[in-house]
Amino acid sequence: MMQLAKNAQTSAQFIKMNPWADKDDFQLMESITEGNKAAMGEFVARHINRMKSFALRYIGRASDAEDIVQEAFFKMWCKAPQWQARDLPPTNWLYRITYNLCIDDIRKRKLEVAIDDDIDFIDSALPENNLIERKKKELLSMALNKLPERQHTAILLCHYQGQSNRDAAAIMDISVDALESLLSRGRRKLKERLLAVRGMLL
């Protein structure tokens, strides 16, 4: 009982120091649309790591992913008054902005994207099991890179970012049926490509 009271006191003190901590994303966004920088700071703190992870899976270079995420938050801040007209939860809107910036960067650079930023090499000092796992990641990255852009995006959102089909569809601005079709075709092609190269692991 005393521990619960202590936890409640600690939580109250934290909220007093940061009055935005107990606000949900919709409440934060309402304040952001009014130009509240403190609300924007809280929103950034909550979601920056998730956005970096998403961008990194597309771009494959940490510094470029960070630049894209910074630009995404800046665009969100500048266009905040337009948010309600888009009829999207705040995080889904942020995903869409980040997704569009990633696609622009890929098209501009014409570089392959990677699923992780550390799978382009294999350390010969690693145990055999780790070498196999790295090789699996490398082959998965290669297979994902060869998928059509929208199939790739659907798989990243649903399987790596944990988005529901409905939210992923909203982020990509397509119907749920279209999203499920992309997932089905993407998974099928991914399976075919991985089966074609499975001998490389033997």
N, C-alpha and C positions, 0 to 999 in steps of 0.2 A: 504494500500500500504506500509506504514511504517512498519507494522507488518510483511508482507511478506519479506521485505528487512532485517528485524531483524532476522527472522527465517533462511533466507539464510546465513546470516553472522554467526549465531550460528552453522549451519550445516557445513560451511566451516571451522570454528575453530575446530570443533570436528574431521573432516577429517584430518586436519593438525596435530592434536594430535595423531590420529590413522589412518595412511594412508591406512590401510587394511579395514576400515569400509565400503568403497564404492565398494569393490570388491565382485563379486558374488562367490558362492561356487566353481565353476569350476576354476576361476582365483586363488582362494586361494589354491586349490588342486594342480594346476600346480606349485605353489611356494613351497608347502609342499613336492612335489616329489623331489624338488631340495634341500631339507633340511632346509627350512626357518622356524625357530622356531616362529617368530612373526606371520606368516601366520597360523601356527598350533594353536597358542594361540587364534587368532580371531575365527578360526573354532570351537574350543572347546567352547569358550564363547557363540557362536551362538546356539550350538546344545546340550550342556550338559544337560540342564533341560529336553528337549524332550527325550533324551536317558535314563535319570534316570526314567522318568515316564514310559517309555516302559519296562525297566528292572524290575521296581517295580511291575508292573502288572503281571509279570511272577513269580518273586521270592517271593514277599510279605514281604521282610525284607529290610528296607531302607539301612542298613549298607552293606549288601551283594550286593544290587543293585548298590550302589556307587562303590564298589570294581569292579564289572563287567564292569561298564561304564569306569572306569579308565583303566582297562585292554583293553577294546575295543579301546579307543583312543590311547593307547600305541601300540597296534597291527597295527592300522591304520598308525601311524607314522613310524613304522618299515617297513611296507609293502607298503608304499606309492608309490615307483617306480613301483609296480605291478598294480597300479590302472587302468591305461589306457587299459591294456590288458583285463580287466574284463568288459569293455563296460557298466559301470553303473554310474549314477550320484553319486557324492560323498556321499550325505546323504543316498542314497539307499545302497551303499556299507557299510557305517557305521551301518545302521540298520541290514544288513546281519551279520556283525561281532558280533554285540551285541546279535542278535537272537541266533547265534550258541553258544556263551558263556553262554547264559541263559539256553539253552537246555542241554549243558554239565553239568552245575551246578545242574539242576533238576535231571538229570540221576544219577549224583554222590550222591546227598543227598537223593534222593527218597522221596522228600517232596512234598506235595501239594502246588500249587501256588495259590495266592489270587489276586483278582481284586483290592483290596485296602488294605493298611496296618493297617487300623483301624476298620475292620469290624468283628474282631474275638470276640468282646465283645459288649454288649448292656448296656448302662448306664440306670439304672432304674429311674434316676432322669429326664430323657428326657421326653418331652411331648409325648403323645400317637402317634401323627402323625410322629414324628421323630423316634420313636421306630419301627413303621411300615416300614418307609423308610430304616432303618438299617437292618431290617429283610429281606426286598426285596433284598438289596445288598448282604446279607449273602447267601440267596438262589441262587441268580444269580452266585455268586462266586462258590458255590458248584456245580451248573450245569455246569459252564464253566470248572471246574477242571476235570469233568468226561468225557469231550469231548476228542477224540483222539488228539494227540499233534498237528498235522498239521491243523486240523479244528479249534482248539483253536487259533493257531497262525494267521490263516487267519482272524478270527473274531476280534482279538485284533488289527491287523494292519489296517483293513478297518473300523471298527466301533469305536475304541478307539484312534487310532493314526491318523485317517483321511487320510490314504493312498488310492490312487486310486487302482482299481483292477490291472491295469498295473504295478504300482510301487510295490504293494504288491507281485505280481507274480515274479517280478525281484528280490526282497529281498529274497523270498523263493526259487528262482532258479527253478521255474516251469512255465508252460505256463499259459496264462490268462484263457484258458478253464479249466485247472486243478484247478486254484484258484477259479473260479466261482463254480465249482463242490464242492470244499471243503466248500465254504460259504453256498451253498444250503443245503448240508448234515448237516453242523454244526448248521445252523439256525433251521432246522427241528428237530434235536435231542434236541437242547436247548429248543425249544418250548414244545416238548413232556415231558422233564424233569420238566419244570416249571409248566406245567399243572398238572403233577403228584403230585406236592407238594403245589399247590395253596391253599389247605385247611389249611395249616399251617398259612396263613395270615388272616384267618377268625376268 
